[in-house]
Amino acid sequence: MPSYKIFRMKENERQRFRWAPHSSGATMVKPRDFDECETVEAATLYTAWNQLKNSDTPLQVGDILAAPDDTMQILKYIGFEEARWLLPEAKPVPLPFEEPQAAAASV
């Protein structure tokens, strides 16, 4: 049975998420806005949601379930939708400065 990782949205970010307009397509989320918590074993995504619904820690709008294949689904008011991590771009590493070779330039 698959094991889903649970990422709980931090409360200050959850309030912004709740009031944001609905968008279609994958929701881009920042890792810093989430805390990785427990895992839940379930046959499907909605089975996991149903198991947690009556627990002490139910899923809330903005929480993410990550499947074993690393696909992520974020809980919205209308159900689950695809989510992806928004990672900062790596800054390019500057190349070391090389002195021009004066001897090679003279012909």
C-alpha positions, -999 to +999 in steps of 0.1 A: +000+000+000+014+034-009+027+058+018+019+095+013+040+122+029+021+150+045+033+186+042+014+210+064+011+246+053+023+271+079-006+290+094+005+325+083+007+313+047-025+293+049-045+326+055-030+341+023-037+308+004-074+308+015-080+343+001-061+339-031-081+335-063-085+300-077-061+293-105-060+264-130-030+242-136-003+232-112+000+253-080+035+264-075+045+263-037+076+272-018+091+246+005+097+272+032+059+276+036+055+239+046+065+216+074+070+179+065+050+159+090+039+123+093+030+098+066-002+080+060-007+046+042-036+044+019-046+029-014-055+063-030-052+100-024-088+103-014-086+073+009-057+090+027-078+122+030-108+102+043-086+084+069-073+117+082-107+135+081-117+119+114-083+119+130-068+144+155-049+160+126-072+162+096-059+177+064-067+214+059-069+236+028-034+242+016-019+209+029-001+187+005+000+149+000+031+136-018+029+102-034+057+077-035+064+087-071+070+123-059+039+137-075+022+162-051-014+172-047-025+202-027-059+203-010-082+231-022-118+238-015-128+219-047-106+189-039-070+180-048-050+196-076-014+192-088+013+210-069+050+216-076+078+230-056+089+265-067+127+263-062+149+294-066+171+294-096+207+286-090+230+315-095+256+309-122+291+304-110+314+330-125+342+317-146+377+325-133+393+355-149+422+346-173+448+370-183+450+374-221+482+360-235+502+388-251+528+365-267+501+345-286+486+377-300+519+389-317+525+375-351 
